[in-house]
Amino acid sequence: MDWSTFSIGNAAGTVKKPGPRFDALLESEATHITIGTITREEIAGNPGRTIYSKGGTSINSVGLKNPGVDYFKSRAKDMALRARDNGKELRWSIAGSNPDEYGEVAALLSPYGTIEADLSCPNVWHGMVQVSMPVEDTDLMRNIMNKVSGNVEERFDLKVPYLYPLMLQTTVTGIRSLKGRTGHIVTCNTLMNGIAYVDRKRVLDSPGGFGGVGG
């Protein structure tokens, strides 16, 4: 088997900025490092208890917690150079509340690595209302992809959730509309709307105790 064709890296959400985790990946066997997910504005994330793990499985309702794209304006170039010097590809996972925000963030970060458009974060809440994922709406997904495509020179990647039939249909429709502009498709994310209990109490403080299940 030719192992030179394989790549391995971290999932978005595990490294959000420069620091010990980024440094550790630079020294690891990873072939690429994903930063993010990053939005136009800073997001504090969901309040209260947002992460619980046990036995190799986790549940989280962190949301899109990140410092915002302005934080990276003075840091992205150095991060890209460090990644290159260590033989790594740098990837930027991005999201937004509308297609224009996706396009703006893509334009700022694409000079410093590959863009991964996250269409599937299940943990965004407005009060007690859970925000639907872009991948659930064919027109919205297509508009986001077109905005990102118009702001990057190279192909960009997509991050979609576990694919049940409706999401598979919207994903395929969106990819076909771009005629080869997409690169890799990240086909795994946390399973949405899981609930965990310890001593008959919900472990997360999100509305209903819901979170994305991983592991």
Accessible surface in RSA format (square Angstrom, percent):
REM  Atomic radii and reference values for relative SASA: ProtOr
REM  Chains: A
REM  Algorithm: Lee & Richards
REM  Probe-radius: 1.40
REM  Slices: 20
REM RES _ NUM      All-atoms   Total-Side   Main-Chain    Non-polar    All polar
REM                ABS   REL    ABS   REL    ABS   REL    ABS   REL    ABS   REL
RES MET A   1   173.80  90.0  92.46  61.2  81.34 193.7 106.44  90.5  67.37  89.2
RES ASP A   2    87.06  61.0  72.80  72.5  14.26  33.7  39.91  93.9  47.15  47.0
RES TRP A   3   175.50  70.4 164.06  79.4  11.44  26.9 142.38  75.9  33.12  53.7
RES SER A   4    98.29  83.1  56.18  75.0  42.11  97.0  56.61 120.6  41.68  58.4
RES THR A   5   106.45  75.7  68.88  69.8  37.57  89.5  65.74  88.3  40.71  61.5
RES PHE A   6   109.13  54.6  93.31  57.8  15.82  41.2  97.14  58.9  11.99  34.3
RES SER A   7    77.66  65.6  49.04  65.5  28.61  65.9  24.06  51.2  53.60  75.1
RES ILE A   8   114.98  65.4 111.39  83.0   3.59   8.7 114.98  82.8   0.00   0.0
RES GLY A   9    31.63  39.0   0.00   N/A  31.63  39.0   3.46   9.5  28.17  63.1
RES ASN A  10    27.04  18.6  10.28   9.9  16.75  40.3  20.12  48.4   6.92   6.7
RES ALA A  11    65.51  60.2  50.87  78.5  14.64  33.3  59.90  84.4   5.61  14.9
RES ALA A  12    17.58  16.2   0.66   1.0  16.92  38.5   0.94   1.3  16.64  44.1
RES GLY A  13    33.98  41.9   0.00   N/A  33.98  41.9  18.73  51.4  15.25  34.2
RES THR A  14    62.48  44.4  59.62  60.4   2.85   6.8  61.31  82.4   1.16   1.8
RES VAL A  15     5.91   3.9   3.87   3.5   2.04   4.9   5.91   5.1   0.00   0.0
RES LYS A  16    48.93  23.9  43.37  26.6   5.56  13.2  36.56  32.9  12.37  13.2
RES LYS A  17    93.14  45.4  88.52  54.3   4.62  11.0  44.33  39.9  48.81  52.0
RES PRO A  18    39.88  29.1  27.70  25.3  12.18  44.3  27.91  23.0  11.97  74.4
RES GLY A  19    23.15  28.5   0.00   N/A  23.15  28.5  21.05  57.8   2.10   4.7
RES PRO A  20   117.88  85.9 108.77  99.1   9.12  33.1 113.81  94.0   4.07  25.3
RES ARG A  21   160.31  67.3 155.12  79.1   5.19  12.4  54.51  74.5 105.80  64.1
RES PHE A  22     0.14   0.1   0.00   0.0   0.14   0.4   0.00   0.0   0.14   0.4
RES ASP A  23    52.93  37.1  52.11  51.9   0.82   1.9  19.13  45.0  33.80  33.7
RES ALA A  24    61.64  56.7  49.09  75.8  12.55  28.5  56.52  79.6   5.12  13.6
RES LEU A  25    33.85  18.9  33.75  24.1   0.10   0.2  33.85  23.8   0.00   0.0
RES LEU A  26     8.83   4.9   5.13   3.7   3.69   9.3   5.13   3.6   3.69   9.9
RES GLU A  27   149.94  86.1 114.03  86.3  35.91  85.5  43.82  84.8 106.12  86.6
RES SER A  28    41.87  35.4  26.11  34.8  15.76  36.3  35.76  76.1   6.11   8.6
RES GLU A  29   159.64  91.7 144.99 109.7  14.65  34.9  67.72 131.0  91.92  75.0
RES ALA A  30    10.77   9.9   5.35   8.3   5.41  12.3   6.25   8.8   4.52  12.0
RES THR A  31    52.95  37.7  46.70  47.3   6.26  14.9  47.88  64.3   5.07   7.7
RES HIS A  32    32.04  17.5  32.04  22.3   0.00   0.0  16.38  16.9  15.66  18.2
RES ILE A  33     0.00   0.0   0.00   0.0   0.00   0.0   0.00   0.0   0.00   0.0
RES THR A  34     2.89   2.1   2.89   2.9   0.00   0.0   0.56   0.8   2.33   3.5
RES ILE A  35     0.00   0.0   0.00   0.0   0.00   0.0   0.00   0.0   0.00   0.0
RES GLY A  36     0.19   0.2   0.00   N/A   0.19   0.2   0.19   0.5   0.00   0.0
RES THR A  37     6.75   4.8   5.91   6.0   0.84   2.0   2.01   2.7   4.73   7.2
RES ILE A  38     0.39   0.2   0.39   0.3   0.00   0.0   0.39   0.3   0.00   0.0
RES THR A  39     6.38   4.5   6.38   6.5   0.00   0.0   6.38   8.6   0.00   0.0
RES ARG A  40    83.70  35.1  78.59  40.1   5.11  12.2  19.41  26.5  64.29  39.0
RES GLU A  41   106.38  61.1 103.74  78.5   2.64   6.3  47.06  91.0  59.31  48.4
RES GLU A  42   129.95  74.6 104.02  78.7  25.93  61.7  23.27  45.0 106.68  87.1
RES ILE A  43    62.21  35.4  57.62  42.9   4.59  11.1  60.54  43.6   1.67   4.5
RES ALA A  44    86.45  79.5  63.49  98.0  22.95  52.2  69.29  97.6  17.16  45.5
RES GLY A  45    22.70  28.0   0.00   N/A  22.70  28.0   4.20  11.5  18.50  41.4
RES ASN A  46    32.59  22.5  20.04  19.4  12.54  30.2   3.94   9.5  28.65  27.7
RES PRO A  47   112.40  81.9 100.26  91.4  12.14  44.1 111.15  91.8   1.25   7.8
RES GLY A  48    58.35  72.0   0.00   N/A  58.35  72.0  29.30  80.4  29.05  65.1
RES ARG A  49   137.04  57.5 129.79  66.2   7.25  17.3  69.16  94.5  67.88  41.1
RES THR A  50    22.95  16.3  19.99  20.3   2.96   7.1   2.42   3.2  20.53  31.0
RES ILE A  51   115.08  65.5  90.97  67.8  24.11  58.1  90.97  65.5  24.11  65.4
RES TYR A  52    67.83  31.7  63.94  36.4   3.88  10.1  57.01  42.8  10.82  13.3
RES SER A  53    75.71  64.0  55.32  73.8  20.38  47.0  19.61  41.8  56.09  78.6
RES LYS A  54   155.34  75.8 138.64  85.1  16.70  39.8  90.64  81.6  64.71  68.9
RES GLY A  55    82.21 101.4   0.00   N/A  82.21 101.4  43.98 120.7  38.23  85.6
RES GLY A  56    71.97  88.7   0.00   N/A  71.97  88.7  45.25 124.2  26.71  59.8
RES THR A  57    68.75  48.9  65.49  66.4   3.25   7.8  39.29  52.8  29.46  44.5
RES SER A  58    39.80  33.6  37.37  49.9   2.43   5.6  19.94  42.5  19.86  27.8
RES ILE A  59     7.53   4.3   7.53   5.6   0.00   0.0   7.53   5.4   0.00   0.0
RES ASN A  60    33.20  22.9  33.20  32.1   0.00   0.0   7.12  17.1  26.07  25.2
RES SER A  61     0.16   0.1   0.16   0.2   0.00   0.0   0.00   0.0   0.16   0.2
RES VAL A  62    26.44  17.4  25.94  23.5   0.50   1.2  26.24  22.8   0.20   0.6
RES GLY A  63    13.53  16.7   0.00   N/A  13.53  16.7   2.81   7.7  10.72  24.0
RES LEU A  64    24.33  13.6  21.39  15.3   2.94   7.4  22.09  15.5   2.25   6.1
RES LYS A  65   107.75  52.6 107.75  66.1   0.00   0.0  50.20  45.2  57.55  61.3
RES ASN A  66     6.26   4.3   0.33   0.3   5.93  14.3   5.48  13.2   0.77   0.7
RES PRO A  67    26.47  19.3  13.63  12.4  12.84  46.7  15.39  12.7  11.07  68.8
RES GLY A  68     1.90   2.3   0.00   N/A   1.90   2.3   1.90   5.2   0.00   0.0
RES VAL A  69     2.71   1.8   2.50   2.3   0.21   0.5   2.50   2.2   0.21   0.6
RES ASP A  70    93.83  65.7  82.53  82.1  11.30  26.7  30.63  72.1  63.19  63.0
RES TYR A  71    53.26  24.9  43.30  24.6   9.96  25.9  38.70  29.1  14.56  17.9
RES PHE A  72     0.03   0.0   0.00   0.0   0.03   0.1   0.00   0.0   0.03   0.1
RES LYS A  73   127.06  62.0  95.43  58.6  31.64  75.3  57.53  51.8  69.53  74.1
RES SER A  74    99.21  83.8  61.04  81.5  38.17  87.9  56.71 120.8  42.50  59.5
RES ARG A  75    89.05  37.4  87.35  44.5   1.70   4.1  17.44  23.8  71.61  43.4
RES ALA A  76     0.75   0.7   0.75   1.2   0.00   0.0   0.75   1.1   0.00   0.0
RES LYS A  77   134.04  65.4 133.36  81.8   0.68   1.6  75.69  68.1  58.35  62.1
RES ASP A  78    80.02  56.1  76.81  76.5   3.21   7.6  25.62  60.3  54.41  54.3
RES MET A  79     2.58   1.3   2.58   1.7   0.00   0.0   2.58   2.2   0.00   0.0
RES ALA A  80    22.27  20.5  16.77  25.9   5.50  12.5  17.46  24.6   4.81  12.7
RES LEU A  81    69.78  38.9  69.64  49.8   0.14   0.4  69.78  49.0   0.00   0.0
RES ARG A  82    85.97  36.1  84.51  43.1   1.45   3.5  28.75  39.3  57.22  34.7
RES ALA A  83     0.89   0.8   0.89   1.4   0.00   0.0   0.89   1.2   0.00   0.0
RES ARG A  84   161.43  67.8 146.99  74.9  14.44  34.4  71.79  98.1  89.64  54.3
RES ASP A  85   106.55  74.6  67.35  67.0  39.19  92.7  29.38  69.1  77.17  77.0
RES ASN A  86    67.96  46.9  47.05  45.5  20.91  50.4   8.87  21.3  59.09  57.1
RES GLY A  87    65.00  80.2   0.00   N/A  65.00  80.2  37.95 104.1  27.05  60.6
RES LYS A  88    26.07  12.7  14.94   9.2  11.13  26.5   2.16   1.9  23.91  25.5
RES GLU A  89    78.65  45.2  69.36  52.5   9.30  22.1  41.00  79.3  37.65  30.7
RES LEU A  90     7.81   4.3   3.25   2.3   4.56  11.5   3.25   2.3   4.56  12.3
RES ARG A  91    14.30   6.0  14.30   7.3   0.00   0.0   0.66   0.9  13.64   8.3
RES TRP A  92     0.00   0.0   0.00   0.0   0.00   0.0   0.00   0.0   0.00   0.0
RES SER A  93     0.00   0.0   0.00   0.0   0.00   0.0   0.00   0.0   0.00   0.0
RES ILE A  94     0.00   0.0   0.00   0.0   0.00   0.0   0.00   0.0   0.00   0.0
RES ALA A  95     3.89   3.6   3.89   6.0   0.00   0.0   3.89   5.5   0.00   0.0
RES GLY A  96    17.76  21.9   0.00   N/A  17.76  21.9   3.34   9.2  14.42  32.3
RES SER A  97    96.77  81.8  53.22  71.0  43.55 100.3  55.64 118.5  41.13  57.6
RES ASN A  98    59.07  40.7  56.78  54.9   2.29   5.5  26.83  64.6  32.23  31.2
RES PRO A  99    26.23  19.1  26.23  23.9   0.00   0.0  26.23  21.7   0.00   0.0
RES ASP A 100    75.74  53.1  72.53  72.2   3.21   7.6  19.15  45.1  56.59  56.4
RES GLU A 101    19.86  11.4  19.86  15.0   0.00   0.0   0.64   1.2  19.22  15.7
RES TYR A 102     3.36   1.6   3.36   1.9   0.00   0.0   0.44   0.3   2.91   3.6
RES GLY A 103     2.34   2.9   0.00   N/A   2.34   2.9   2.34   6.4   0.00   0.0
RES GLU A 104    74.90  43.0  67.95  51.4   6.95  16.6  39.76  76.9  35.14  28.7
RES VAL A 105     0.11   0.1   0.11   0.1   0.00   0.0   0.11   0.1   0.00   0.0
RES ALA A 106     0.00   0.0   0.00   0.0   0.00   0.0   0.00   0.0   0.00   0.0
RES ALA A 107    43.72  40.2  30.20  46.6  13.52  30.8  31.60  44.5  12.12  32.1
RES LEU A 108    72.73  40.5  62.65  44.8  10.08  25.3  65.34  45.9   7.39  19.9
RES LEU A 109     2.98   1.7   2.98   2.1   0.00   0.0   2.98   2.1   0.00   0.0
RES SER A 110    28.98  24.5  13.44  17.9  15.53  35.8   5.95  12.7  23.03  32.3
RES PRO A 111    95.31  69.5  53.19  48.5  42.12 153.1  66.26  54.7  29.04 180.5
RES TYR A 112    66.17  30.9  60.96  34.7   5.21  13.6  26.14  19.6  40.03  49.3
RES GLY A 113    26.01  32.1   0.00   N/A  26.01  32.1  18.81  51.6   7.21  16.1
RES THR A 114    35.75  25.4  28.51  28.9   7.23  17.2  14.35  19.3  21.39  32.3
RES ILE A 115     3.17   1.8   1.02   0.8   2.16   5.2   1.02   0.7   2.16   5.9
RES GLU A 116     5.89   3.4   5.89   4.5   0.00   0.0   0.01   0.0   5.88   4.8
RES ALA A 117     0.00   0.0   0.00   0.0   0.00   0.0   0.00   0.0   0.00   0.0
RES ASP A 118     6.51   4.6   4.15   4.1   2.36   5.6   0.30   0.7   6.22   6.2
RES LEU A 119     0.00   0.0   0.00   0.0   0.00   0.0   0.00   0.0   0.00   0.0
RES SER A 120     0.90   0.8   0.00   0.0   0.90   2.1   0.00   0.0   0.90   1.3
RES CYS A 121    21.44  16.2  14.80  16.5   6.64  15.6   6.88  17.4  14.56  15.7
RES PRO A 122     4.84   3.5   3.99   3.6   0.86   3.1   4.61   3.8   0.23   1.4
RES ASN A 123     8.35   5.8   8.27   8.0   0.08   0.2   0.01   0.0   8.34   8.1
RES VAL A 124    37.79  24.9  35.78  32.4   2.01   4.8  37.79  32.8   0.00   0.0
RES TRP A 125    36.36  14.6  17.79   8.6  18.57  43.6  17.03   9.1  19.33  31.4
RES HIS A 126   129.68  70.9 116.96  81.3  12.71  32.5  79.67  82.1  50.00  58.2
RES GLY A 127    63.59  78.4   0.00   N/A  63.59  78.4  43.62 119.7  19.97  44.7
RES MET A 128   149.54  77.4 129.16  85.5  20.38  48.5 106.07  90.2  43.47  57.6
RES VAL A 129   102.71  67.6  99.73  90.3   2.97   7.2 102.71  89.2   0.00   0.0
RES GLN A 130    52.56  29.4  31.84  23.3  20.72  49.3  14.21  30.2  38.35  29.1
RES VAL A 131    51.92  34.2  44.89  40.6   7.03  17.0  49.22  42.8   2.70   7.3
RES SER A 132    80.06  67.7  62.24  83.1  17.83  41.1  36.40  77.5  43.67  61.2
RES MET A 133     3.56   1.8   2.16   1.4   1.40   3.3   1.65   1.4   1.91   2.5
RES PRO A 134    21.47  15.6  21.33  19.4   0.14   0.5  21.47  17.7   0.00   0.0
RES VAL A 135     0.00   0.0   0.00   0.0   0.00   0.0   0.00   0.0   0.00   0.0
RES GLU A 136    57.99  33.3  41.02  31.0  16.96  40.4   9.92  19.2  48.07  39.2
RES ASP A 137    67.28  47.1  62.71  62.4   4.57  10.8  19.50  45.9  47.78  47.7
RES THR A 138    43.91  31.2  39.03  39.6   4.88  11.6  23.91  32.1  20.00  30.2
RES ASP A 139    93.16  65.3  91.61  91.2   1.55   3.7  25.80  60.7  67.35  67.2
RES LEU A 140    58.70  32.7  55.96  40.0   2.74   6.9  57.89  40.7   0.81   2.2
RES MET A 141     0.32   0.2   0.32   0.2   0.00   0.0   0.32   0.3   0.00   0.0
RES ARG A 142    67.78  28.5  67.76  34.5   0.01   0.0  26.53  36.3  41.24  25.0
RES ASN A 143    75.03  51.7  73.26  70.8   1.77   4.3   9.45  22.8  65.58  63.4
RES ILE A 144     1.53   0.9   1.53   1.1   0.00   0.0   1.53   1.1   0.00   0.0
RES MET A 145     0.24   0.1   0.24   0.2   0.00   0.0   0.24   0.2   0.00   0.0
RES ASN A 146    71.99  49.6  61.79  59.7  10.20  24.6  24.98  60.1  47.01  45.4
RES LYS A 147    90.28  44.0  87.53  53.7   2.75   6.5  42.18  38.0  48.11  51.2
RES VAL A 148     0.00   0.0   0.00   0.0   0.00   0.0   0.00   0.0   0.00   0.0
RES SER A 149    17.08  14.4  12.68  16.9   4.41  10.2   2.61   5.5  14.48  20.3
RES GLY A 150    67.35  83.1   0.00   N/A  67.35  83.1  34.61  95.0  32.74  73.3
RES ASN A 151    56.40  38.9  41.05  39.7  15.35  37.0   7.96  19.2  48.43  46.8
RES VAL A 152    15.97  10.5   4.45   4.0  11.52  27.8   6.76   5.9   9.21  25.0
RES GLU A 153   163.81  94.0 132.67 100.4  31.14  74.2  55.10 106.6 108.71  88.8
RES GLU A 154   133.01  76.4 129.32  97.8   3.69   8.8  57.41 111.0  75.60  61.7
RES ARG A 155   146.77  61.6 137.02  69.8   9.74  23.2  37.40  51.1 109.37  66.3
RES PHE A 156     0.23   0.1   0.23   0.1   0.00   0.0   0.23   0.1   0.00   0.0
RES ASP A 157     2.84   2.0   2.84   2.8   0.00   0.0   0.00   0.0   2.84   2.8
RES LEU A 158     0.00   0.0   0.00   0.0   0.00   0.0   0.00   0.0   0.00   0.0
RES LYS A 159    16.71   8.2  16.71  10.3   0.00   0.0   5.01   4.5  11.70  12.5
RES VAL A 160     0.00   0.0   0.00   0.0   0.00   0.0   0.00   0.0   0.00   0.0
RES PRO A 161     2.14   1.6   2.14   2.0   0.00   0.0   2.14   1.8   0.00   0.0
RES TYR A 162    70.81  33.1  67.42  38.4   3.39   8.8  55.65  41.8  15.16  18.7
RES LEU A 163    65.28  36.4  30.79  22.0  34.49  86.7  31.39  22.0  33.90  91.2
RES TYR A 164    83.35  38.9  79.31  45.1   4.04  10.5  65.99  49.6  17.36  21.4
RES PRO A 165   111.84  81.5 102.71  93.6   9.14  33.2 107.01  88.3   4.84  30.1
RES LEU A 166    90.56  50.4  85.28  61.0   5.28  13.3  89.00  62.5   1.55   4.2
RES MET A 167     0.00   0.0   0.00   0.0   0.00   0.0   0.00   0.0   0.00   0.0
RES LEU A 168    83.91  46.7  83.91  60.0   0.00   0.0  83.91  58.9   0.00   0.0
RES GLN A 169   120.15  67.2 112.73  82.4   7.42  17.7  32.10  68.3  88.05  66.8
RES THR A 170     2.74   1.9   2.35   2.4   0.39   0.9   2.46   3.3   0.28   0.4
RES THR A 171     4.44   3.2   4.44   4.5   0.00   0.0   4.44   6.0   0.00   0.0
RES VAL A 172    53.79  35.4  52.97  48.0   0.82   2.0  53.77  46.7   0.03   0.1
RES THR A 173    46.97  33.4  43.07  43.7   3.90   9.3  27.91  37.5  19.06  28.8
RES GLY A 174     0.50   0.6   0.00   N/A   0.50   0.6   0.50   1.4   0.00   0.0
RES ILE A 175    46.55  26.5  45.61  34.0   0.94   2.3  45.61  32.8   0.94   2.5
RES ARG A 176   178.88  75.1 163.11  83.1  15.76  37.5  59.19  80.9 119.69  72.5
RES SER A 177    48.30  40.8  17.03  22.7  31.26  72.0  28.71  61.1  19.59  27.4
RES LEU A 178    15.27   8.5   8.17   5.8   7.09  17.8  10.61   7.5   4.65  12.5
RES LYS A 179   184.39  90.0 149.49  91.7  34.90  83.1 104.22  93.8  80.17  85.4
RES GLY A 180    42.72  52.7   0.00   N/A  42.72  52.7  30.11  82.6  12.61  28.2
RES ARG A 181    64.93  27.3  64.88  33.1   0.05   0.1  39.82  54.4  25.11  15.2
RES THR A 182    12.29   8.7   6.13   6.2   6.15  14.7   0.00   0.0  12.29  18.6
RES GLY A 183    33.16  40.9   0.00   N/A  33.16  40.9  11.89  32.6  21.27  47.6
RES HIS A 184   123.30  67.4 118.83  82.6   4.47  11.4  91.64  94.4  31.66  36.8
RES ILE A 185    57.48  32.7  34.01  25.3  23.47  56.6  34.03  24.5  23.45  63.6
RES VAL A 186    37.96  25.0  33.45  30.3   4.51  10.9  37.96  33.0   0.00   0.0
RES THR A 187    74.09  52.7  60.21  61.0  13.87  33.1  27.77  37.3  46.31  70.0
RES CYS A 188    88.84  67.2  84.87  94.7   3.97   9.3  35.79  90.7  53.05  57.2
RES ASN A 189    34.29  23.6  12.98  12.5  21.30  51.3   9.32  22.4  24.97  24.1
RES THR A 190    31.50  22.4  27.07  27.4   4.43  10.6  27.10  36.4   4.40   6.7
RES LEU A 191    93.20  51.9  93.08  66.6   0.12   0.3  93.08  65.4   0.12   0.3
RES MET A 192    48.61  25.2  34.12  22.6  14.50  34.5  25.12  21.4  23.49  31.1
RES ASN A 193    60.39  41.6  42.10  40.7  18.29  44.0  12.86  31.0  47.53  45.9
RES GLY A 194    15.52  19.1   0.00   N/A  15.52  19.1  15.52  42.6   0.00   0.0
RES ILE A 195    66.03  37.6  33.86  25.2  32.17  77.5  33.86  24.4  32.17  87.3
RES ALA A 196    25.14  23.1  19.96  30.8   5.18  11.8  24.65  34.7   0.49   1.3
RES TYR A 197   119.61  55.8  91.33  52.0  28.28  73.6  71.78  53.9  47.83  59.0
RES VAL A 198    63.78  42.0  56.78  51.4   7.00  16.9  60.90  52.9   2.88   7.8
RES ASP A 199   126.48  88.6  97.01  96.6  29.48  69.7  34.53  81.3  91.96  91.7
RES ARG A 200   230.30  96.7 200.81 102.4  29.49  70.2  76.16 104.1 154.13  93.4
RES LYS A 201   152.35  74.3 147.87  90.7   4.48  10.7  94.17  84.8  58.18  62.0
RES ARG A 202   108.38  45.5  99.14  50.5   9.24  22.0  24.86  34.0  83.53  50.6
RES VAL A 203    14.05   9.2   8.87   8.0   5.18  12.5  10.56   9.2   3.49   9.5
RES LEU A 204     5.49   3.1   0.05   0.0   5.44  13.7   0.05   0.0   5.44  14.6
RES ASP A 205    68.52  48.0  40.17  40.0  28.35  67.0  20.44  48.1  48.08  48.0
RES SER A 206     9.27   7.8   0.07   0.1   9.20  21.2   3.32   7.1   5.95   8.3
RES PRO A 207    29.36  21.4  21.67  19.8   7.69  28.0  29.01  24.0   0.35   2.2
RES GLY A 208    29.05  35.8   0.00   N/A  29.05  35.8  18.13  49.8  10.92  24.5
RES GLY A 209     3.35   4.1   0.00   N/A   3.35   4.1   0.53   1.5   2.82   6.3
RES PHE A 210    66.20  33.1  65.88  40.8   0.32   0.8  65.93  40.0   0.27   0.8
RES GLY A 211     0.71   0.9   0.00   N/A   0.71   0.9   0.71   2.0   0.00   0.0
RES GLY A 212     0.10   0.1   0.00   N/A   0.10   0.1   0.00   0.0   0.10   0.2
RES VAL A 213    44.67  29.4  41.91  37.9   2.75   6.6  41.91  36.4   2.75   7.5
RES GLY A 214    19.41  23.9   0.00   N/A  19.41  23.9  18.84  51.7   0.58   1.3
RES GLY A 215   103.24 127.3   0.00   N/A 103.24 127.3  47.56 130.5  55.68 124.7
END  Absolute sums over single chains surface
CHAIN  1 A    11553.7       9045.0       2508.7       6419.4       5134.3
END  Absolute sums over all chains
TOTAL         11553.7       9045.0       2508.7       6419.4       5134.3
